[in-house]
Structure formats: structure tokens, C-alpha cells
Amino acid sequence: MLLGGDMIQLKIHEMHRPVFRLIRFFWGREPILLLAFLAVVLGTWGFIELADEVLEGGTNAFDRWAVRSLRAADDLSRPIGPPWMAEVGRDLTALGGMAVLLLAIASTAGFLAINRVYRTMGFLLVSTLGGIAASLLMKHFFARPRPDLVPHLSLVYTSSFPSGHSMMAAVVYLTLAVLVVPVLRHFWVRFYVIAVAMAVTVLVGFSRVYMGVHYPTDVLAGWVAGLVWALLCWLISRSLKLRESHLAKPPALPPPEE
């Protein structure tokens, strides 16, 4: 039989068992993994808080001011800047469109297939297409109306929150980047791929506000949700050991005939 003191110690040990398991899980992990996990937690919390503010109307004043400030004061149908900026905005916003994103996914999957990284290719397809589906489901759930302050410079078919172009661009480009980077050899090539993916994602988001089809908070929510998704995909890929340290070597050529 356990004495009173032993019983108390046993209960304390059982109470702290989940804590010990959590410590053991993180003990010895790479700092970058811990930072990524922290970013996922903070990003999820930030998205929830932002969505709550949007639903309560707390961001309406800022959103309306931001959209109006990108149009000429005497003509709300004309965006600020030189006339060719509207065309640039349409070009940039197309980078977050479904056709371009599917082309990027297919091209990267082909790159991985050529290098015989089949598991990573399969995971890439599931993660990116799953992220696009999640974006569409969230837009349907929140059902925020599109901005009606200025004429739209781009056709729209769905609701406003979160920005589908911004989220899908982050989901696809960042997920493609973090899954392709481990296949690359050189540090600066990896850095370049990540930087380009982030730059494209940011430009797509800004273009949606410039075109008058999204509020800034829609774009911010899309960025956050897409970043969280990409980081989750990267963490899962690490846990599944999908990393390849180098490109697959081409098959050896037969020796020349004498």
C-alpha cells in the first residue's frame, strides 16, 4: 500500500507527465523548428483576433480609408499613380490567380519528378491543393462583402475575407519554396528562392487593395493564414523526413565501345 506522502508524489508526477513529454519533445530540437512552431502559434492567434475584429466591424474605418486613399480624390474610378500602374496591378494580381498557381504547382512537381524526389512531389501536391481548398472554405465561412467604395479594376466572384489571392499565393509560393529548398545545394540559391516567394506573395496582396477588390485586413489575413499553412507543411515534411540533401544523380552512362 502507498503511504500518504507516496500517494501525493505519485499524483504530482501524473499531473506533470504531459509537461515532461512536451519538454522531451522540444529538447534538442533545432532552434529554427522552435521558431517555426512559435510562428504557427502566434500566426493562428493573430488570424483569430483579426477575424474577430473584422466581424465586429472594428476595422471598417481603417479599411475604407485605405481603399479610398489609393484612388484619385476627384475620380474614384482612377487609381493613383501613372496610367500604366493599373495594368501593372492587373499583371501582379494574376500571379495569385488560380490558373497561374496551378501552373506553378505543376511545374514544380515536374521539377521534383525529374529529380526523382517522388515523396516530396506527392506531399507538395497534397499540401498546396489542400491550402487552396482551405482558402475557399474560409471565404465561404466568413462571407464578408467586397469593398463597394470604388469601382473594381478586376473581376471578382467570391467573398472578401480572407483575400484568396493573397492566401493562395502565400500557400503555393511559400510551400513550394520550403519544399524545394532542401533539394538545392547552395545557401544563396535557397535564400534567393525564399526571397522571391515572399516578394511575389507581398506584391500580389498589395495589388488586390490597389485594384479595389479587397480591404487591407483581407490581405493581411490571407498572408497570415498562408504563412501558417506553409510553415505547418514544412514542419510536417521535416517530421516525415522528406528532405533530400542533394539532387538525384543522373544514371551513369555505359562505357564507350572499343
N, C-alpha and C positions, 0 to 999 in steps of 0.2 A: 504493500500500500504506500501511496505517496503522502508524505507529510505536508503540512500547510505551506511551508516555505518552498518545497519542491513543486507543489501544485502551482503556486504563483509564478515561479520561474518558468514552468512549462507553458503557462498561459501567455506570459510576456514573449517567450520565444515564438509561439504560434502567431501572436499579433504582429511581430516584426518579420515574419517569414517572407511576406511579399516585398518588404523593403530590402531584405537581404538579396532576394532574387533580382530585384531591379539593379542593385549595386553590382552584383556579379555580372549582369548583362552588359553594363556600361564599362566595367573595369577592364582596362587595357584596350578599349576601342580607340580608333584613330580620332584625333580632335575634329577632323573635317566631318566625320559621321555625326559627332555630337552637335556640331554647329548646324548641320543639315536637319537633324531631328528637332533642334530648338527652333529653327526657321519654320518648320512644318507646324509646330505647335503655335507659335506666335502668328503665323500667317492665317491659320484656321481661326484663331481667336479674333484677329483683326477683321477677317471677312464677316464673321458673325456680327461683330459690333457695327461694321459699316452697313450691312444689310438691315440691321435693326434701325439705324438712323435713317436710312433711305425710306423704309416702310413707314416710319413715324413722321416723315416729312422734314426732318431736321436739316437736310442738306439742300432743300429746294432753293433757298436764296442764293447760295453759292453756285449751284448748278446752273441756274437761269442766268446769273451774271456772267459766268464763264462762257456759255454758249453765245450770248449776245456780244461779248467783247471781241469775238472772232469775226464779227460782221461789221461792215461799214455802217456808221451811225445814220447816214441819210438813205441807206438802201440795204435792208436786212437780207436781201437775196444775193448780195455781193460779198464774198469773204474778203477779209483784209489781205493786203499784200498785192503783188503784181498779178495781172490776169492769168499768167501761166501757173500760178500756185494752185488753182483749182484742179488743173489737170494733174499736177504732181500729187495732190491729195488723193485723187482717184487711182493713180498708179500705186501709191503706197497702201491704200486700203485694200487693193486687190491682193496684196501679199497675205492678207488674212482671210481671203475668200476660200470657199470650200474646194473649188477646182485647183487652185494653186497649192493648197495644203495637201490634198490627195496626191498631186504630182510630186511634191517634196517627199511624202511618205514612201511612195512607190520608188522614187529614185534612190533614196537611202536604203530601202530594203534590197534593191538591186545591187547596190554597192556592197552591202553585207553578204549577200548571196554569192557574189563573185569572189569575195574573200573567204567564203565557206564558213561564215560565222552564223550558222543557222539558228542556234538557240537565241542569240541576241536579235536576229531578224524577227523571229516569232514573237519575242517579248515586245519588240518595237511596235509591231503591228497591233498587238493587243492593247498596249498602253496608249498609243496615240489615238486609235479609233475609239477606245473607251473614254478618253478625255473629251473627244468631240461629242460623244453621246451624252456625257455628263454636263457639258455646256448647254446643250439643247434642252435637257431636262430641267436645269436650273432656270433657264429663261422662261420655260413654261410654268414653273412653280411660282416665281416672283411676279411675272406678268406686269412689269412696270411699263406704262405707256411711253412711247418715243417722245423726244422733245418736239413741241409744237410752236416754238418761239420763232424759228427761222425756216425758210424753205430748205428741204433736204437736197443735197447735191449727189446723193446716192440712193438707189432703190433699196427699200427695207421690207422684210416680210415677217419678222418675228418681233418679240417684245424687247425691252431696252436693257434690263438688268439681269445678269451682268453682261457686259459687251461680249458678244460671241466672237467677233473678230479678234479682240484683244486676248480673250481667254484661249481660243483655239490656236492663235499664233504662239502664245506662251507654251501651251501644251505641246504643240507639234515641234516648233523650232527648238525649244529648250530640251524637250525629251529626246529629240533626235541628236542634239549636241551631246548631252550627257551619256547617251548610249554609244555614240560613235567615238567620243574622245578616248576611251580606254583602248580602242583599236589603233589609235595613232601613236607614233613613236616619240615625237619631239614635243617638248613642253610648249614652245611658242606656237606650234601648229594647234595644239589643244587650246591654248589661250585664245588664239585667233577664232577658232570655231565657236567657242562660248561667247566671245565678244560680239561676233556677227549675229548670233542667235538672239542675244539680248538687244542689240541695236535694232534689228528688224522688228522685234516684239514691241519695243517702245515706239517706233515710228508708226506702226500700224495703229496703236492705241491713240496717239495724237491725231492721226488722220481722221479717226472716227468722230472726234469732237469737232475738228475743223470742217468736216463735211456736214455738221449739224444733225447727225443721226444718233448721237449719244451724249449723255451728260458725262462730265469728268468722273463722277463717282461710279458710273457704269464701267468705265475703262479701268479705273483703279481696282474695282472688284474683280474684273476679268484678269488683270495682271496677277493679283494675289492668288486667285484660285488656280490659274495656270501654273504659277511658280510652285505652289504647294503640290499640285499634281506631278509636275516634273521631278521635284525632289523626292516625292514618295516613290515614283518609278525608279529613280536612281538608287534609293535605299533598298528597294526590293531586288533590283538587279544585283546589288552588292551581296545581299543575303543569299541569292540564288547562284552566286559565283558565275555571273555571265561575262566577267571581264576576260578579255584576251589581251595578252601583253604585246602582241605584235601581229602584223598582217600575216595571213596564211601564206606560206611559201609556195611558189608555183611548182608544179610537178617537174621532176628532173627530166631533162631531155635525154633520149637514148644516145649512146656513144656513136660517133660517126663511123660509117662502114669504110673499111680499108680497101 
